Amino acid sequence: MGYLRTLRNYLRTPKARHDFKNYARALCMILLTALIIFVILRRWTA
């Protein structure tokens, strides 16, 4: 339970909000890149 409380307190800080935005942006770029590669490979092999 202490871990959850610590995580919750961290997420309330401005640094955590900034980090969360960066991680979300990176995740979106990774997923978009993977999707583009998947579509290209599907069309290339079909």
N, C-alpha and C positions, 0 to 999 in steps of 0.2 A: 504493500500500500504506500510505502514511503516513496517508491519510484514513481508511482502515478501522481502523487502530490508534487514531487519535484518537477516532473514533466509538465504538469498543468501550470505551475508557477513560471517555468521557463517560457512556455508558450504565451504568457501574458506580457513578455518584455518586447520592446521594439526590435531588438536583435533577432529574436525568434520569428517575429512577423517577417522581417527582411529575409531571413534564412528560408522560411517556408515559401515565400514568393519565389526565391531563386530555385529551390528544389522543385516546385511545381512547374516552373518554366522549363527547367532541364528535363523533367519527366515528359512534358508535352513535346519537346523537341525530339527526344528519343523515340517516343511512340510514333510521331509523325514520320520520322526518318525510316523506322521499321516498316510502317505502312506503305510508304512510297517504294521501298525496296521490294516488299512483298508484291505489290501491284506490278512493278516492272518485271519481276521474275515470272509471275503468272502469265503475263502477256508474251514474254519472250519464249517460254517453254510450251505455250499452247499452240 
